[in-house]
Amino acid sequence: MSYIPDGYGQATLNFDFISGPSNPMAIVHGYSHAGVNPAGHAGVIMGLWRDQWMPGPDVTNNLLFKGVDCVEDTEHALGSATTNTVGPSSDVALPPQVAILVQKQTGLGGRKNRGRMYIPGCTNASLIEGGFLLGAAQIRLQENIDDYLLGLETNDLNMVVLHSTLGLGTPATVVTLTVDSVCATQRRRVR
């Protein structure tokens, strides 16, 4: 877990595949808040993801969005919100180790002020050879992630990049999320 200063939280969005090989998957991002309310904030974040990302035609119905867990402030107040939401597309799902890559940009330079999210559940029909997103799919996914970021801002839960160690200053606010044109893959090391 990242260091979470007062006034900030960490949201973990939980997923699984309904059938086929799968392990639980998660997307983690930081957020700012005006008052400690992890269960309430988890509900807002869950609703935004469910309503802004999950309905898209590029999300497979094999992907199960299970909910959001939030941890807030240095006291690590906990809260959760659950759902069982699946994507709408019956097209073939990509393997669990393939994800949509979304880059987080802040208004500040340096490695500690940017980040990435790996989003599971994209459909095979959304890609062309070489793992590139179809232009129309990339546009739709970009609109969905833009709406999610705007929804967080509207609810005073601005997305931030939490630093991994204590004492690195105030978390940087994410000003832009960009859907990469190429899917990301996760490789497992064999030792």
N, C-alpha and C positions, 0 to 999 in steps of 0.2 A: 504494500500500500504506500502511496506517495504521502509525503508530509502534507497535512491539510491544515492551513492556518484558519483562524477564526474568520467567519464571513464567507467561507468557501466549502464546497462539498465535492464528493466524487461519486458519479453515477456509473453503475455497472448494468448494462442492458444484456439480458440473458437469452440465449437461443439454443435450439437443438434441431436436428433433422428428425422428421417423423419416421422415415424409413431409410435403410441403407447404413453404411458405416458413418458413425458420428461420435463425437465427444461433445460435451457442452461447450458452447462458444460464447464469447462475451465481447462487447464493445465497452470501453471505459473512457470517460471524459470528465473533466472537472467543470465546475460551475460556481458562480458567485451567488450569494443569497443575502437578503436583508434581515432574515431572522431564522433561527434554527427551527426547522420543520421537515425532517427527512422523509417522513411518510407522505406528507402533502406534496413535497417536491418530487418524490418518486412517482406519485400519481400523475402529476403534470407532465413529467418527462416521458412516462409510459404512454400517456394519451397522445402526446405530440408525435412520438415515434410510430405508434400504431396508426395514427391518422395521416401522417405526412409521408412515411416511407413504405409501410407495409402494403398499401393498396396498389402500388405501382405495378404495371404489367411486366416488369423485369424481375419481380420477386416470385420465386417458386412457391407453390403450395406445399412443398415438402419442408419448408422452413417454418418452425414454430417459435414465435416470439413469446417468451414466458414471463417477462416482466422486468422490473428495475429495482435494484437495491441501491440505496444511498447512504453515504457516511458523511457526516458534517462536523466541521470544527475540530479543534485540538482535542476535545473530549470524545470524539468519535461517536456522536449520536447516530443511531441506526434507524432506518425506515425502509419499507418495501411496498411495492404495488405489483400485483400479479395480473396476468392475462393469459389467454391461450389463443393467440391470433396467428393465422397462417396467411401467406401470400396468395394472390389470386391466380397465378399462372400455373397451368398444368404441364407446361413444357419441362423438359428434362432439366434437373438441377445440376449445377456444376459440383464437382467433388468438394468435400468439406475444407480441403486445404487451399481452395481457390476463392478469392474474395474481391469485392470492389474496394479499391484503394482511394481513400479520401484524405487529402492533405489539409492540415490545419495551419492557417497563417495568422500571425498577430501583427500588430503595428511595429514590432520590435525586431531587430536583427539577432542573429546568433542561434545556435542549435537548440539551446534551452527554451527558446521562444517560438518553437514550432512543433508540430507533431503529426501523427497519422492515425487513421482509424481504418480497420479492416472489417468490411461489412459482408457477412455471409449471405448466401441464398440467391445469388443471381442465376438467371436461366441461361441455358446453352444458346437459345435463340437470340440472346442479346449480344453475342460475341461473333466476331469473324476470325479467320485464321490468324494465328499468332497471339491470341488472347486479347485482341483489341476490341473495345466496345463499339458496337454499331453507333454511328453518329446520332441517330434518333434516340437510342437507349441512353447514351451519355447525356444528351440534353434533358431527357426526362429525369434521370437520376440526379442531375445537377439541380433541376428545379425542386425536386423533393428534398434534397439536403439543404438547399437555400431556405425552403419553407420551414424546415426543422430548426435551423439556426435562428431565423426570424421569430419563430414561436417561443424559443427559449428567451430571446431578448424581450419580447412582449410580456412575458411572465416574470421578468426581473431575475432570470436564471442564466445570465450571460455565460456562454461557454468560455472556459479558461484552460490554459496549459498549466497543470500543476507540476512543480519542480520535484525531482525525485529525492532531494536531500534538504535538510533543514538549513535555513539561513540564506537562501538564494533570492530573497526579496519577494515582492508582491507577484502573485501569478499573473501572467499576461493574458489579456482578453483576446479571444479568437475573433477576428473581424471577417474572415473569409474561409469557407470550406470549398475545396476544389476536387471534383471527381476526376481521377486520373483516367487517361484514355486506354491504359493497359491494365488488365486484371493483375492482382498480386497473388503470389503463391507462397505458401509456407512450407519450408522443407524441414524435415526432422533429421537431426543428426543421429547417426548410428555410431556408437562408440564401442 
